[in-house]
């Protein structure tokens, strides 16, 4: 009889005490709480990540705005009577005048912005030279400002898919053209001509506004 009791205890195990039962219930309750809280925590982390993500077009448009300010201020800093200025000391044969520099970069902005938006190129953009009829500083400045409005529209249209779009003849992005690519090309091109405009200004004793 004693042997059978011993075997019965070994098979069935000892009965749980009240403390054991409470501990077991607490453990089950904790597991259930974790199961409920975990999805909420993961959802909160996802929402935080989404809130801290900045759309690509916002970043690109920021730099369009930065260059817009620098270029318009530089173009405005040169007096009207100096817009026909071209350097004569050194090898500058055939280079553009100051006014032509401004018109050229504005025309290129228009062309690349139109390509990014898949719209017709403005007829007066010419072969990246801008309208022949524009000679006065105020007219050229207005043309430059309009080109930035077009470029802001193109930057706003950039999406994260960065899909291929048709080529434009002035761009080297043949077969690789995207809205992002065209706006970046415009930014790179403007930095090139901004540097030249700075040289023209300094040769005339004018400190570029961005350096004051």
C-alpha positions in Angstrom: 0.0 0.0 0.0 2.8 2.4 0.9 4.5 1.6 -2.5 1.3 2.4 -4.4 0.9 5.8 -2.6 4.5 6.7 -3.4 4.0 5.8 -7.1 0.8 7.8 -7.1 2.5 10.9 -5.7 5.3 10.6 -8.3 2.9 10.3 -11.2 0.4 13.0 -10.2 2.8 15.3 -8.6 2.3 17.1 -5.3 -0.8 19.2 -5.0 -0.3 23.0 -5.4 -0.3 25.2 -2.3 -2.3 28.5 -2.2 0.9 30.4 -2.8 1.7 28.4 -5.9 -1.7 28.9 -7.3 -1.5 32.7 -6.8 1.9 32.8 -8.4 0.7 30.9 -11.4 -2.3 33.3 -11.8 0.0 36.3 -11.6 2.3 34.8 -14.3 -0.7 34.2 -16.6 -2.0 37.8 -16.0 1.5 39.2 -16.8 1.7 37.3 -20.0 -1.6 38.6 -21.1 -0.6 42.2 -20.3 2.5 41.9 -22.3 0.6 40.5 -25.2 -1.7 43.5 -25.1 1.0 46.2 -24.6 3.5 44.9 -27.3 1.4 45.8 -30.4 0.7 49.2 -28.9 4.4 49.8 -28.3 5.2 48.7 -31.9 2.5 50.9 -33.3 3.9 53.9 -31.3 7.4 53.3 -32.6 6.1 53.1 -36.2 4.2 56.4 -35.7 7.3 58.1 -34.3 9.4 56.9 -37.3 6.8 58.2 -39.7 6.6 61.5 -37.9 10.4 62.0 -38.1 10.7 61.1 -41.8 11.1 64.1 -44.1 9.8 63.7 -47.7 12.5 63.8 -50.4 10.9 66.7 -52.2 11.0 68.9 -49.1 14.8 68.5 -48.8 15.3 69.3 -52.5 13.0 72.3 -52.4 15.0 73.6 -49.4 18.1 73.8 -51.5 16.2 75.4 -54.4 15.1 78.1 -52.0 18.7 78.6 -50.7 20.1 79.1 -54.2 17.1 81.3 -55.1 18.0 83.7 -52.3 21.8 83.8 -53.2 21.3 84.2 -56.9 18.6 86.9 -56.8 20.6 88.9 -54.3 23.7 88.5 -56.4 21.9 89.6 -59.6 20.4 92.5 -57.8 23.7 93.6 -56.4 25.1 94.5 -59.8 24.1 98.0 -61.0 22.0 98.2 -64.2 24.9 99.9 -66.1 27.2 97.0 -65.2 24.9 94.3 -66.7 26.8 94.4 -70.0 30.1 93.9 -68.1 32.5 91.2 -69.3 36.0 90.7 -68.0 38.8 91.9 -70.2 41.9 91.1 -68.1 42.9 87.5 -68.7 41.5 85.1 -71.3 37.8 85.9 -71.4 37.2 86.0 -75.1 33.6 85.0 -76.0 32.3 84.7 -72.5 28.9 85.9 -71.5 28.2 89.3 -70.0 26.8 89.5 -66.5 23.3 90.0 -67.8 23.7 87.1 -70.2 24.9 84.9 -67.3 21.7 85.6 -65.4 19.5 85.0 -68.4 21.2 81.8 -69.3 20.9 80.2 -65.9 17.2 81.3 -65.7 16.5 79.8 -69.1 18.1 76.5 -68.1 16.0 76.5 -64.9 12.9 76.9 -67.1 13.9 74.1 -69.5 14.8 71.6 -66.8 11.7 72.4 -64.7 9.5 71.9 -67.8 11.2 68.6 -68.5 10.7 67.5 -64.9 7.0 68.4 -65.1 6.7 66.8 -68.6 5.5 70.2 -69.9 6.4 72.1 -73.1 9.6 74.2 -72.8 8.9 77.9 -72.8 9.4 79.2 -76.3 11.4 82.2 -75.2 14.0 80.0 -73.3 15.8 79.6 -76.6 19.0 77.6 -76.7 19.5 78.2 -73.0 20.1 81.9 -73.8 16.7 83.3 -72.6 14.6 86.0 -74.4 16.6 88.2 -76.7 14.3 91.1 -75.9 15.4 91.3 -72.3 18.1 93.8 -71.6 17.1 95.8 -68.6 18.1 94.6 -65.2 14.5 94.7 -63.8 13.3 92.6 -66.7 16.1 90.0 -66.3 15.5 89.8 -62.6 11.8 89.1 -63.2 12.7 86.4 -65.6 15.1 84.9 -63.0 12.4 85.0 -60.3 9.9 83.3 -62.6 12.4 80.5 -63.3 12.6 79.7 -59.6 8.8 79.5 -59.3 8.9 76.9 -62.1 11.7 75.1 -60.3 9.8 75.0 -57.0 6.9 73.4 -58.8 9.2 70.8 -60.2 10.8 70.1 -56.8 7.4 69.7 -55.2 6.5 67.1 -57.8 9.4 64.8 -56.9 8.2 61.6 -55.2 10.1 58.7 -53.6 9.4 56.4 -56.6 11.8 58.5 -58.7 10.4 57.0 -61.9 12.0 57.5 -65.3 10.6 60.3 -67.5 11.4 61.5 -71.1 14.7 63.0 -71.9 15.5 66.6 -72.6 18.3 67.4 -75.1 20.2 69.7 -72.9 20.7 67.1 -70.2 23.3 64.3 -70.0 20.7 62.1 -68.2 19.9 60.2 -71.4 17.9 57.1 -70.5 18.2 58.0 -66.8 16.1 61.1 -66.5 13.9 61.6 -63.4 12.3 64.6 -61.8 14.9 64.4 -59.0 17.7 64.2 -61.6 16.6 67.3 -63.5 16.1 69.4 -60.4 19.5 68.3 -59.1 21.1 69.2 -62.5 19.5 72.7 -62.2 21.1 73.1 -58.8 24.5 72.0 -59.9 24.3 74.3 -63.0 23.3 77.3 -60.9 26.2 76.8 -58.5 28.5 77.0 -61.5 27.1 80.3 -62.7 26.8 81.7 -59.2 30.6 81.3 -58.9 31.1 83.2 -62.1 28.7 85.9 -61.0 30.6 86.3 -57.8 33.8 86.9 -59.8 32.1 89.5 -62.0 30.8 91.3 -58.9 34.2 91.3 -57.1 35.9 92.6 -60.3 33.6 95.6 -60.0 34.4 96.2 -56.4 31.1 94.6 -55.2 31.0 92.2 -52.3 28.4 89.4 -53.0 25.5 89.8 -50.5 26.0 86.2 -49.2 29.6 87.2 -48.1 28.7 90.4 -46.3 
